[in-house]
Amino acid sequence: MIPSVLPTYNRAPLEFVKGEGAWLTTADGRRFLDLGSGIAVNALGHAHPALVEALTSQAQNLWHVSNLYQIPQQQALADKLVEHTFADTVFFTNSGTEACELAVKMARKYFYDKGQPEKVEIITFDGSFHGRSSAGIAAAGSEKMVKGFGPLLPGFVHLTFGDLDGVTNAISEKTAAILIEPVQGEGGIRPVPDAELKALRSICDEHGLLLILDEVQCGVGRTGKLFAHEWAGITPDIMMVAKGIGGGFPLGAVLATENAASGMTAGTHGSTYGGNPLGCAVGCAVMDHIADEAFLAEVNRKAGLLRQKLEGLVADHPEVFEEVRGAGLMLGLKCAAANADVVKAGYDNELITVPAADNVIRLLPPLTLTDEDIAEAASRLEKTAAQVAAA
């Protein structure tokens, strides 16, 4: 008999009833150190006072009106994002998946309006993850995501991650854009080197293509810059954002230049809930904290401290861990043991990590975690590694 909740997840036998900072508490009182942040969502930790205040204050006034009317909170958040990024305009969604759908539509509509309707193909890379919608799974193309779901949305060209020569060779009269995550998350915490991001920007400029960046997981302070592409000193034409931007409230966005968004006129896209007052009030509070240079400097300092601990862990337990990957507080431990065993042993030690492809466990802690939290994380990871090694 099928359960009332559709069984598309293999859920861990854990139920949390309260969160505070980097910690989650179960109904029976166990305290777990959360190095997953709801998969890079709770960027400011659990129950951050500023987010609680923003949400409850807005909830007492207005929840929803629809995008048929002006929404002051939406305008305020759009203004903040435009101020702090490359973008000239923003469309709000509820998730990264919806952001992917719009990014694809925006790129294709751009060329259609330029009199080049044949330009519909988007170059993507193996190991990528762009959500579970029809466009998202077609963009990633992995068998795990597409098998059994019938005809795929056409117009995606899949290349090997890191193959710059392949990019140039794949460009045709049908090519509209290149879509890439500056740091692959689900793919195993694989950063794109700065030189490669620069090269992709140059290739797009040379061939008149749009560069679409998926910063759903690696954006909003996660790598120590507001957005990960800033490390390479480049800007995209279109960028997908979600997860951390809402700090735990469902919120996503597509950011774009005026040129890239020029085809998206009245009636070409919409969302019932996207940009609602509740989500945007929280998003404004998130931006007020994370866009601050002093906050980002602390992220980098703490990232260095955590990475140092992880490098020591790898050195001490080569039978369990092979290497540390990633940037900022988006880190991965490539495992020598099965990553599922490491995640499960972490639960035994009241520690939350997140599995990824390539036998990696992800460490995506709140950007607000303390030095004491980092020391405790190292201790619990040490216990976890010893447990796995002894099994």
Sequence and secondary structure as in RCSB ss.txt:
>XXXX:A:sequence
MIPSVLPTYNRAPLEFVKGEGAWLTTADGRRFLDLGSGIAVNALGHAHPALVEALTSQAQNLWHVSNLYQIPQQQ
ALADKLVEHTFADTVFFTNSGTEACELAVKMARKYFYDKGQPEKVEIITFDGSFHGRSSAGIAAAGSEKMVKGFG
PLLPGFVHLTFGDLDGVTNAISEKTAAILIEPVQGEGGIRPVPDAELKALRSICDEHGLLLILDEVQCGVGRTGK
LFAHEWAGITPDIMMVAKGIGGGFPLGAVLATENAASGMTAGTHGSTYGGNPLGCAVGCAVMDHIADEAFLAEVN
RKAGLLRQKLEGLVADHPEVFEEVRGAGLMLGLKCAAANADVVKAGYDNELITVPAADNVIRLLPPLTLTDEDIA
EAASRLEKTAAQVAAA
>XXXX:A:secstr
   SS   S   S  EEEEEBTEEEETT  EEEESSHHHHT TT BT HHHHHHHHHHHTT S   TTS  HHHH
HHHHHHHHHSS SEEEEESSHHHHHHHHHHHHHHHHHHTT TT  EEEEETT    SSHHHHHHH  HHHHTTS 
S  S EEEE TT HHHHHHH  TTEEEEEE SEESTTTSEE  HHHHHHHHHHHHHHT EEEEE TTTTTTTTSS
SSGGGGGT   SEEEE GGGGTTS  EEEEE TTTTTT  TTS   SSTT HHHHHHHHHHHHHHT HHHHHHHH
HHHHHHHHHHHHHHHH TTTEEEEEEETTEEEEEESS HHHHHHHHHHTTEE EEETTTEEEE   TT  HHHHH
HHHHHHHHHHHHHHH 
